[in-house]
Amino acid sequence: MDMSLDLSPPVAEKQMNVAAPQEKWTTETLLSVHTWTDKLFSFTTTRSASFRFVPGQFARLGVIISETGEIVWRAYSMASANYEDHLEFFSIVVPDGAFTSRLARFAPDDTLLVEKVSYGFLTTDRFVGGRDLWLLSSGTGLAPFLSILHDPLVWNEYENIILVHSVREANELAYRKQIAEIPQHPLLCDGKARLHYIPVVTRESLPETLSTRITRLITEGTLEKKLDLPLNTEHSRLMVCGNPQMALDVREVLKQRGFQVGRRGIPGQMAFENYW
Ligand code: FAD
């Protein structure tokens, strides 16, 4: 019998990227990259066992610039469910962007930093009551809603979940297949609640998609008529994410209809996240 002691860490510990306790972040490994278009991609990373988040929240990701050793940090919404053992993100490529131009060149086994704390208030726990959850997104603003849509609790709380994803061109309608699979997921849409997916393509006129901006779809009542669901403060809870101008315009329109953002213990009916 070999009595020599094996002092190397157990396999699970070796595979986990554990930061030194004094650091604010963990070092994670890129597991996969999926390219949607030349400007859009998704990637998955390892996840520290201690990293917690509420669906809808974002992480701060860091990339080390090899030439200077400087770290560039950016906010990124988690697109994955909070019970998965990896993290998934959905990213734009900004030409010459300090973060994304580097990230877009990453390949599996490269490392990036993830702050230990997750952030943000684009979470359904800020709402009270409501029957219909409206998730209005533009571009990569879809990401937090993918996480929310994979939260079984949300499917217990609402009768209808409406996902609007607005993009310029049809090939930017990422995650269509995954969204279409949600109603078959045993933990999610189990017959009580319904998912209504509304793709919007503003620069192409296609038979199966709407082509009008989200703000006008609300002001003209197009969404309400199409779904036969009224938008009102009693039944509707709205979350908006992506382009700041879109978010601002939608906020104005909803404010005029009596919707409010929650503050200081008073729950509202709408919540926003701007990406820049
Ligand atoms: P920056 O110097 O950061 O941006 C340059 C310009 O690019 C901006 O001024 C703006 O005009 C444009 N831009 C930035 N982000 C976007 C975008 N997402 N879509 C279209 N145009 C953009 N980005 C993601 O791709 N996915 C996310 O899940 C995501 N989550 C975010 C969550 C929060 C709370 C915030 C505040 C931002 C989020 N962003 C997200 C934006 C992200 O933090 C960076 O801005 C983006 O990765 C670009 O970084 P950059 O250094 O390459 O360019």
Residues whose N, C-alpha, C, O or C-beta is under 5 A from the ligand:
A	BS01	FAD	F58 R74 A75 Y76 S77 F90 S91 I92 V94 G97 A98 F99 T100 S101 G139 T140 A143 N274 Y275 W276
